[in-house]
Amino acid sequence: MESAVKLDELEPWLKDALRVQIANVNKAIKKAKTDVDSQISSLREVTADLAAKSEKDESEKRNDRAMYKAAKSVSRMCLELQRLLVVNPPVDPHSYEGLRQFSDATAKLASNAAMVRDRWIGHIRPYYILDTMSLNASIDKLRRLGEQAWSLLSKDGNLLRRLEEIHARVEKTRELVKSLEKQSDEFGHMAEEASSLRPRISDAEHQMESVASNPKIADLRKIDNRLRELRAELLSSGFRRLGRPLRKLEAMAGRGEYSMVPEIRERLSEYLRRPFTTFIHEDDGYPHLKSVLIDMRRSVDLKKLLLKQREERKVLERIENVVEKNTLNGIHHEATMLLNERRRYLHDPECRELVTAYKQRKLDLNKLRSEHEDLEHRSKLLSDKVELLRSSLAQFTRETEKLAERLSGKPIKVELDHGALSA
């Protein structure tokens, strides 16, 4: 049967389930630490006794040159060993990494002690045979204890490592839950803010519709819509195929590559900046536009624009339609009439106030809509982020459950607070 365990109770539950194994491991580690500390102390005593004996022999055996030299070598060897044995390995072996470092430090200490001994033993023999045998035994025992510590790491270190991994996973899960709660709260606040804007947008729409329903505003809107249609018609029919050649002509005139009367050049620049506005403010027959096009026809005839043959033919046809056939008369006549009618409306103070109110309502509505769209977009991004975080948390929790099950041998279900895994 699956055991349901809260996240904060997972480690205590697991340690309780593994209390026998953990107790055995801790007992073995404690014994290993005690044995190593004891053996290091023993090696210190052996070294201290040997150092005292060699010091005595140095003073008493000065006449025996070989013995004196051996005693001197023993003293130096003992001094090096004492420096090695000043402190025990300063490591707590009750964690996986601590046990690894403890095993390594013990093995290294035994190895270094053996190296010191081997470096001096040739200068000591054949003297101090029994003493060096005792030293060898102490160093060898320390080496064996280091090997036993490594064996303990290989055998029981995996349990320590898995328990530490569970601890790290619990901490990581807490971080994920906290992050998920924070992101979810932020998403909730943002969704509420977006929802609160909807009635304001609806109210702004009603206000704008109320102003727009006034006959004067309705007429002005019709005029503006028709002017936009005429603008599109002018650009698509009257100025079609003329835009690039006109810009090229202006650039050539600016560089001095083509001579153009200043007034015509200024009109050309105006038409390139604001074609429709410039056109509808012209007199009947739009003489300024015609003067520009006549000048451009001259540049085409002079081969200044370097147009391809087909493009040149199309440009000349368009110029002829505007200059000779007056194909833009209808657009110009209707646009100027609408513009004058628009001006008459705007001379009326009441109408001006309505226009100002309509523009302000429209501006407010667009601002609210933009703010709402931004909130909706950010909410969508945040929602995706929350779902991704929730999915990551669920996967991470499942992996933690499987690890705990492998350790305890019991199926387990980790419960998170506040329904972190629920949508």
Secondary structure as GFF3:
##gff-version 3
##sequence-region A 1 423
A	DSSP	beta_strand	3	6	.	.	.	ID=ss1
A	DSSP	three_ten_helix	7	9	.	.	.	ID=ss2
A	DSSP	alpha_helix	10	17	.	.	.	ID=ss3
A	DSSP	alpha_helix	19	60	.	.	.	ID=ss4
A	DSSP	alpha_helix	65	84	.	.	.	ID=ss5
A	DSSP	alpha_helix	96	124	.	.	.	ID=ss6
A	DSSP	alpha_helix	129	212	.	.	.	ID=ss7
A	DSSP	alpha_helix	215	233	.	.	.	ID=ss8
A	DSSP	pi_helix	234	238	.	.	.	ID=ss9
A	DSSP	alpha_helix	243	254	.	.	.	ID=ss10
A	DSSP	alpha_helix	262	273	.	.	.	ID=ss11
A	DSSP	alpha_helix	275	280	.	.	.	ID=ss12
A	DSSP	alpha_helix	287	301	.	.	.	ID=ss13
A	DSSP	alpha_helix	309	323	.	.	.	ID=ss14
A	DSSP	alpha_helix	329	347	.	.	.	ID=ss15
A	DSSP	alpha_helix	349	408	.	.	.	ID=ss16
A	DSSP	beta_strand	412	415	.	.	.	ID=ss17
A	DSSP	three_ten_helix	417	419	.	.	.	ID=ss18
###
